[in-house]
Amino acid sequence: MNQTPVQLQADLMADTVAFPVLSAAGLAECTEFGTRCSFAPGEEIFGAGSQSFDCYVIVLGDVCIMDVSTDEPTCIVRLGAGQFTGDIDLFTGRRAVGFCQAATVVEAIRIAPDRVREMLVRQPTLGARIWRAFQRRRELLMTTDFQGISVYGAKDDKQTLETVELLFRNGVPHHWMNIAEEKNATRLREIAGSEPRYPVIIWGKNLLFQNPGLSQLAEHIGLRHRLPRKTYDVVVLGSGPSGLGAAICACSEGLSTLVLDGIGPGGQAGSSSKIENYAGFPNGVTGRELAQLSYLQALKFGAEFVAPCHVTELNRYGDGLYQVRTSEDDVAIGKTVIIATGVSYRLLDVEGSNDLLASGLYYNATAVEARMCKGWPVHVIGAGNSAGQAAMFLTQYAQKVTLGVRGGDLPRTCPRISAIGWWQIRRSRFATIRK
Ligand SMILES: Cc1cc2nc3c(=O)[nH]c(=O)nc-3n(C[C@H](O)[C@H](O)[C@H](O)COP(=O)(O)OP(=O)(O)OC[C@H]3O[C@@H](n4cnc5c(N)ncnc54)[C@H](O)[C@@H]3O)c2cc1C
C-alpha cells in the first residue's frame, strides 16, 4: 500500500465504525462522565507521545489528529461535533501515537480513561460503540500507511527481527525499513550518520535509539513500566491463549489482574498463520488476530499487561502471598498466580541452524517473517498442519515456497495436513513439495 495523506484521510474517515457520530442523546450521556473544556484554534489538545491522555468528546468545532511520525506532519483525521478522540491506548497506558490539535474553536467533554471504562459498563449501548471505534482505529493504524515507529535494519539482523516482533505482538504501529533498499539507506544516513548501530529506531525526523535493548524500547513506548507496589488478586505468567483466557476470566469477575510475558500477547498461537480449530471462529483466524482480540477483551475488563517481562523466580511467603520476580528486576505480588508459560517447541536438529536463528531461519510464519521473506525463495520444513498452513500463507509473499517433508507416500505420511491443505499446496503455482 502506498496511500497519499489525502487518500489515507479519506479512507479513514469513510470508516463509520471507527469514526461514528454520537447523537444528541449520546452526547448527553457522556456529560456525566467528564468535564467541559474549550480550546482556541491551533491549540494542542494532547501531544503525540503523551502518556495517560484523556478522551475528548467534541460538542462544537473540529479537531485534527495529526500523524507526526512522517517527515511532514499531516492531518489523518478531522473530527467534528458528536465525534470523539482516543483509541485503545487510553487503556494500555502507552503513549499517544497521534497529535491532537483544535482546528477551530472547540468545545468538548474531557473524560479520563477510568471514567471511559466506567462509561463502557454503565452505558452499555454507547460504551459498545465507543469500544468498537477504539478497536477499529487500532486495526486501521496497523493496516494502513500510518507510519508509526520506523525500524531500520537488515532482514538478517537478529535484533531488528526481535524489535519488529515486539512491536507486532503488542500492536504498536510501526514499519520495518529494509536498509537493502537504497532510499531507506539514504534516509538513514541523513538521520543517523554513516555508521549506524542496528536496529535504528526513528520517529518522524527524530532519532530515538540505535540498537536499543527490547526493555529500553518497551519502556519508551509505555509497554513496560516498573510494576506498582500493590497486591493483585491474580498474577498471570504468560500471555499465550491460556494466559489470555485466564486473564479474561479473572478480570471479568472483578479481580485485579496483572499479566506478564516475555514478549507480548500471543504465545505460540501468535506465530500461526491460521488457526481453524478454535471455537467461535468457523472461518479460521490468524494467531495474531486471536491474540489481539483476547488481549483487547482482557484490557476492556481492566487487566494490566507488562512486556517484555521474563519471570525468573516465584516464592510464597508466610502471609500466603506470592512474589514473582523478573529478570528485569521487577517484583509483582499476587494472592494467586496462574502459570501459563506454555511449552517450548522442538528445534530443527541440524548443525549450524542455531546460528541462523532469526536471521534467515524462523520458527514462525506471521506477517513479520512474511515481510522478511518477501520476493525470496522459502523452504518450509515439516509435515504437520502448521507447516502446510505456513507454506500456503507464504506463497502470497515469497518468490517460491518449497515444502520439505520426510517420507514418500503423501499425504499418508503426513496425516496432520488436511486433504484441503494438500489440494491447495499442489494447486499453487508458487509451491512445490520435496520428499
Ligand atoms: C506455528 C504454530 C501453529 C499452531 N497452530 C495451531 C492450530 O492451528 N491449532 C491449535 O490448536 N494449536 C496450534 N498450535 C499450538 C498452540 O499454539 C499451542 O497449543 C498454544 O499456543 C498453547 O497455549 P499456551 O498459552 O498454553 O502457551 P504458549 O502459547 O506457549 O504461551 C506461553 C507464553 O508464556 C510466555 N512465557 C514463557 N516463559 C515465560 C517466562 N519465564 N516469563 C514470562 N513469560 C513467559 C511466552 O512468551 C508465551 O507468550 C500452533 C503452534 C504453532 C507454534
The ligand as a Gaussian input file, in Angstrom:
#p B3LYP/6-31G(d) Opt

LIG

0 1
 C        3.163000     -22.280000      14.158000
 C        2.149000     -22.844000      15.132000
 C        0.867000     -23.103000      14.681000
 C       -0.089000     -23.638000      15.552000
 N       -1.342000     -23.865000      15.082000
 C       -2.292000     -24.399000      15.900000
 C       -3.608000     -24.658000      15.436000
 O       -3.931000     -24.397000      14.278000
 N       -4.482000     -25.176000      16.323000
 C       -4.152000     -25.481000      17.623000
 O       -4.985000     -25.949000      18.392000
 N       -2.901000     -25.253000      18.089000
 C       -1.972000     -24.734000      17.263000
 N       -0.703000     -24.514000      17.726000
 C       -0.420000     -24.859000      19.119000
 C       -0.946000     -23.747000      20.032000
 O       -0.458000     -22.517000      19.568000
 C       -0.492000     -24.004000      21.478000
 O       -1.087000     -25.202000      21.916000
 C       -0.971000     -22.861000      22.366000
 O       -0.384000     -21.638000      21.953000
 C       -0.568000     -23.129000      23.829000
 O       -1.022000     -22.027000      24.552000
 P       -0.418000     -21.617000      25.964000
 O       -0.990000     -20.306000      26.322000
 O       -0.599000     -22.755000      26.897000
 O        1.159000     -21.493000      25.754000
 P        2.014000     -20.626000      24.734000
 O        1.228000     -20.305000      23.524000
 O        3.290000     -21.371000      24.570000
 O        2.293000     -19.274000      25.512000
 C        3.156000     -19.197000      26.590000
 C        3.538000     -17.747000      26.826000
 O        4.300000     -17.686000      28.017000
 C        5.381000     -16.804000      27.846000
 N        6.451000     -17.217000      28.749000
 C        7.097000     -18.398000      28.798000
 N        8.002000     -18.399000      29.781000
 C        7.924000     -17.176000      30.361000
 C        8.621000     -16.553000      31.438000
 N        9.557000     -17.201000      32.146000
 N        8.294000     -15.276000      31.755000
 C        7.345000     -14.603000      31.084000
 N        6.650000     -15.157000      30.066000
 C        6.944000     -16.415000      29.712000
 C        5.771000     -16.947000      26.381000
 O        6.427000     -15.754000      25.916000
 C        4.419000     -17.154000      25.723000
 O        3.853000     -15.938000      25.280000
 C        0.260000     -23.957000      16.892000
 C        1.549000     -23.688000      17.356000
 C        2.484000     -23.126000      16.484000
 C        3.875000     -22.810000      17.001000

